[in-house]
Amino acid sequence: MGSIATFFENWAVSIWAMLVDSAFLLLVGIALAGLVHILLNEKSINRLIGGGKRASVFKAALFGVPLPLCSCSVLPVAYQLRKSGLNKGGTVAFLISTPETGVDSIMLTYSLTDPLLTIARPVTAFLTATAAGLTETMFEDKANQQQTNGSNGEDKCSCSADNAPSPRKPLAVRLWTGLKYAFTDLLSDLAPYLLFGYLLAGLVGAVLGGEMYHLPQALQSGWGGYVGAVIIGLPLYICATSSTPLAAALLAAGFSPGAMLVFMMVGPATNIASLAVVSKILKGWAMARYLLTIVLIAVLAGVATDHLYEYLGLTRFFEPASEAAATNWTHAASAAMLTFLIVYRTGQKAMRRI
């Protein structure tokens, strides 16, 4: 009985340590995500990522990076953009870069890791999205050479029907609207996954935290770690933000920084639930190319990251919250506030379904 109580105590301590380390910057990231939502709504994205096929791929990949949308919430936006005339390559780029990272997850990555991995995450997301989008554009061009499609010009014009600018609201109103969206709609979407992510990260910390329970040597370095990250990440239903605490816990348990990056790229961009819908947007071989590119670029980025850490003489960096951080009132208050918001929004969402 005592050992069970000790296990749950270690679990709770591990969760709290993760919250103390990450809550403040995560709350800042959520607030910034709300402001991004106001600046880059669906209409403005549609207008900004237009243009030539290859140009739209780069733009879609770039504009997808800061958007706080997970692998499921990005689907209706991507579907609407596709219907509005965005080519398949641009749609693929947007579908990949958007769920792999966002303003909130970048802030959380910085709070739990270091500047190098914080930079590597959005850069890898952009490169993956661009590579997949350009690949799809190349195959689309080949298909168009074999079968002439005269409706392309009309499709491109369809998105400009509603270009009349709406009256701009005062800055204070727009800022308040963005923050309100961040801590109501956005947090309601994220809360269940954050709850799952922190609980699972705490469980990993409690089970694998002891020296005797570190990950097997085969998963701690080299290709075993990358393959393990892909196997864990592919079916897991998790968003970019909630994947970060879990990735940090896996890092503390023995994953290399490169394997952690692979997990943070593959997990949010692919899960069984969203892939069923993605297959309706990307039919046939496009779906296979979509998955293959995500995995391939993620693994290559993981290999490059580990080599860079080795070259710079850096080691694994994540450690549970120090006593100074744990007693810092800002960190502790942020952790308590985030815990309340996650539990409250998750409960609120659950009650609506009853």
Number of C-alpha atoms within 10 A of each C-alpha: 6 6 8 9 10 12 15 14 13 18 22 17 16 23 23 22 22 25 26 26 26 25 26 21 21 25 21 14 22 26 23 20 26 28 21 19 21 17 14 17 12 15 12 12 17 21 13 14 22 20 14 11 19 17 13 25 30 23 20 31 30 23 18 28 25 24 24 29 29 26 25 22 15 19 20 11 19 23 17 14 24 20 15 17 21 26 25 23 30 32 27 32 32 33 29 33 33 31 32 35 31 28 25 23 29 23 23 27 28 18 21 26 23 13 11 13 20 19 13 17 23 24 17 23 31 27 21 25 34 28 22 30 31 22 18 26 20 15 14 15 13 11 12 11 9 8 9 9 10 8 8 11 10 10 16 16 11 12 19 13 8 8 10 7 6 6 6 8 9 8 9 9 10 15 17 14 15 21 21 16 20 24 19 15 13 19 22 21 18 25 22 19 22 25 16 17 23 23 18 19 25 27 21 23 29 22 16 18 21 10 8 8 14 19 18 13 12 12 19 21 18 17 15 16 27 27 17 17 27 22 14 13 23 20 17 18 22 28 28 31 31 26 29 29 27 26 27 27 28 26 24 22 22 23 30 25 31 29 33 26 29 32 33 31 34 30 27 30 31 27 19 12 13 19 19 10 14 21 15 11 19 18 10 10 11 20 17 12 17 25 17 13 19 25 24 14 21 28 25 14 24 27 21 14 22 21 14 14 17 11 9 9 8 11 11 15 12 18 15 21 19 12 9 9 15 19 13 12 12 14 21 20 16 20 24 15 14 21 18 12 17 19 16 14 20 20 14 12 15 11 9 7 6 5
